[in-house]
Amino acid sequence: MKNRLLLYVLNQWSKVKSFGFLWFLPSVLGLLLSAVLLVNTSWAWFVSSVQTSRTINIANFLVEAVVTDVEGTVLYESQEGGYLLNSNSAYTVTLMATSTASEGYCIVRCGEQSFYTSQIFKGEALSFTVMPEENMYCTFTPMWGESSEEPGIANGSILEVKQM
């Protein structure tokens, strides 16, 4: 019986005039397999996810600024941004580091001039006096790390700001 089946198959193959389509059969199968793998890979890419239970805490450097005049009156930050300092007056500025970073510095901008403080360590304060020549706004921007600029403001410094 098996021999008859084999003879029948061989007889049918011999009747086919062109075997050209058999040369393309491996290429077609390869293309189909590639398409199936591409679809499965794309599906896996968009469906998979990673879950983690750890929280990453990033250090930040924050500074609380307290500005007082000669009489001890505390100034508040204006809506325009910064503290308005009047001409020919002395103001005491205290910068308290209230952050999770171990150290940082502040950029003090009075008018159009910028000054850099020395390092302020976590939980410590830096006090200095500002004496503006004209009315101007002063801002205090905390920065994490160490300044690349030469610090011009240390604890107890007197900063005389002249308008440029």
Backbone torsions as a table, in degrees:
resi	resn	phi	psi	omega
1	MET	NA	-42.2	-179.4
2	LYS	-65.7	-38.3	-180.0
3	ASN	-66.2	-36.9	178.4
4	ARG	-65.0	-41.3	179.2
5	LEU	-64.0	-43.2	179.0
6	LEU	-63.8	-40.7	178.0
7	LEU	-65.7	-37.1	179.2
8	TYR	-65.3	-44.1	-179.8
9	VAL	-64.3	-44.5	179.1
10	LEU	-64.4	-35.5	178.1
11	ASN	-65.3	-41.1	179.9
12	GLN	-67.7	-39.4	179.1
13	TRP	-65.5	-34.6	-178.9
14	SER	-71.1	-22.1	179.4
15	LYS	-77.8	-21.3	-180.0
16	VAL	-74.2	128.4	-174.7
17	LYS	-80.4	-37.1	-174.4
18	SER	-119.4	128.7	175.9
19	PHE	-103.5	16.0	-176.5
20	GLY	-62.1	-35.1	-178.7
21	PHE	-67.0	-23.0	178.7
22	LEU	-70.0	-26.2	178.0
23	TRP	-69.2	-29.7	-178.8
24	PHE	-87.7	-12.0	-176.9
25	LEU	-58.8	-46.0	177.3
26	PRO	-62.8	-36.9	178.7
27	SER	-65.6	-43.5	179.2
28	VAL	-63.8	-43.9	178.1
29	LEU	-63.1	-38.9	177.5
30	GLY	-63.8	-41.8	177.8
31	LEU	-64.7	-41.7	178.0
32	LEU	-63.6	-43.7	178.8
33	LEU	-63.1	-41.6	178.4
34	SER	-62.7	-41.8	179.2
35	ALA	-63.4	-42.8	179.3
36	VAL	-63.1	-44.5	179.8
37	LEU	-65.2	-39.4	178.8
38	LEU	-63.9	-43.6	179.1
39	VAL	-63.2	-44.1	179.8
40	ASN	-65.0	-39.6	178.7
41	THR	-66.0	-43.0	178.6
42	SER	-62.8	-42.7	179.1
43	TRP	-62.2	-44.1	180.0
44	ALA	-64.4	-37.1	-179.6
45	TRP	-62.5	-44.2	-175.4
46	PHE	-84.7	-17.7	-177.1
47	VAL	-94.5	-30.4	-174.4
48	SER	-72.0	153.3	177.7
49	SER	-149.6	161.1	179.3
50	VAL	-121.5	134.3	177.6
51	GLN	-121.5	138.4	178.6
52	THR	-130.8	150.3	-179.3
53	SER	-106.5	3.3	-179.7
54	ARG	-92.1	143.7	175.7
55	THR	-107.8	133.6	179.3
56	ILE	-98.2	122.3	177.2
57	ASN	-103.1	126.8	-178.9
58	ILE	-105.1	134.9	179.1
59	ALA	-71.2	145.4	175.3
60	ASN	-135.1	155.5	179.4
61	PHE	-116.7	113.9	179.5
62	LEU	-119.4	149.0	179.9
63	VAL	-131.9	134.2	174.3
64	GLU	-100.7	119.2	-177.6
65	ALA	-100.2	132.0	174.6
66	VAL	-123.4	118.6	-178.7
67	VAL	-114.1	124.4	179.2
68	THR	-126.6	148.8	176.6
69	ASP	-88.7	-172.3	-176.5
70	VAL	-62.8	-33.0	-178.3
71	GLU	-81.9	-5.0	179.1
72	GLY	91.6	8.4	178.8
73	THR	-76.5	129.5	-179.5
74	VAL	-81.1	129.8	175.6
75	LEU	-91.1	148.5	177.9
76	TYR	-112.1	151.5	-179.7
77	GLU	-64.9	134.7	-178.0
78	SER	-81.2	167.6	179.3
79	GLN	-69.2	-25.9	178.8
80	GLU	-72.7	-15.3	-178.3
81	GLY	100.8	119.6	178.9
82	GLY	100.7	179.6	-179.0
83	TYR	-108.6	130.0	179.1
84	LEU	-83.1	116.4	179.0
85	LEU	-108.5	131.2	-179.2
86	ASN	-83.1	155.1	-177.9
87	SER	-67.3	151.5	175.3
88	ASN	53.4	36.1	175.1
89	SER	-127.0	158.6	177.9
90	ALA	-108.6	136.1	179.3
91	TYR	-127.4	137.2	175.9
92	THR	-97.3	126.4	179.8
93	VAL	-113.3	127.5	175.7
94	THR	-119.4	121.6	178.6
95	LEU	-108.1	115.8	-178.9
96	MET	-107.7	124.0	179.9
97	ALA	-78.4	112.4	178.7
98	THR	-121.3	77.8	-173.3
99	SER	-146.8	178.7	176.3
100	THR	-96.6	-12.5	177.0
101	ALA	-77.6	151.9	-176.6
102	SER	-76.2	-28.3	-179.1
103	GLU	-160.1	163.4	177.9
104	GLY	-173.4	-167.0	178.5
105	TYR	-148.5	173.6	178.4
106	CYS	-124.6	146.5	169.9
107	ILE	-99.8	119.8	179.8
108	VAL	-101.5	117.5	178.9
109	ARG	-111.9	116.9	176.4
110	CYS	-120.4	115.6	-174.8
111	GLY	65.1	-123.0	179.9
112	GLU	-103.7	3.9	-177.6
113	GLN	-100.5	147.2	177.7
114	SER	-120.0	137.9	177.8
115	PHE	-129.9	154.3	-178.0
116	TYR	-119.5	137.3	178.5
117	THR	-87.2	163.6	171.0
118	SER	-73.5	177.0	-178.1
119	GLN	-60.9	137.5	174.2
120	ILE	-117.3	120.2	-177.5
121	PHE	-90.3	156.3	-178.0
122	LYS	-53.5	126.7	178.2
123	GLY	83.6	-3.3	-179.9
124	GLU	-103.4	166.2	-179.1
125	ALA	-124.3	154.0	175.9
126	LEU	-126.8	123.6	179.4
127	SER	-116.5	140.2	176.7
128	PHE	-154.1	167.7	-177.4
129	THR	-111.4	136.6	177.1
130	VAL	-115.7	129.3	177.5
131	MET	-126.3	95.9	-179.4
132	PRO	-79.6	145.6	178.1
133	GLU	-78.7	-31.3	178.9
134	GLU	-132.1	167.8	174.8
135	ASN	-63.1	131.1	180.0
136	MET	-159.1	160.8	175.7
137	TYR	-94.1	140.3	175.3
138	CYS	-121.4	136.2	176.6
139	THR	-122.6	156.4	-179.5
140	PHE	-128.6	111.8	-176.5
141	THR	-109.2	114.8	179.2
142	PRO	-75.7	141.7	179.8
143	MET	-132.4	137.5	-178.7
144	TRP	-84.2	141.8	176.2
145	GLY	96.6	-149.0	-179.2
146	GLU	-116.6	143.4	-179.5
147	SER	-77.0	143.3	174.4
148	SER	-84.8	-12.8	178.1
149	GLU	-89.2	158.8	177.4
150	GLU	-72.0	122.9	179.8
151	PRO	-69.2	126.3	179.7
152	GLY	-102.9	-6.1	-178.0
153	ILE	-122.4	119.4	175.6
154	ALA	-119.6	175.8	179.2
155	ASN	-62.9	124.2	179.5
156	GLY	88.8	3.2	-179.2
157	SER	-69.1	155.4	172.5
158	ILE	-113.9	122.0	-176.7
159	LEU	-108.5	108.4	176.3
160	GLU	-95.2	113.5	-175.5
161	VAL	-103.7	120.1	177.6
162	LYS	-106.2	141.8	179.7
163	GLN	-72.3	136.8	-179.0
164	MET	-86.8	NA	NA
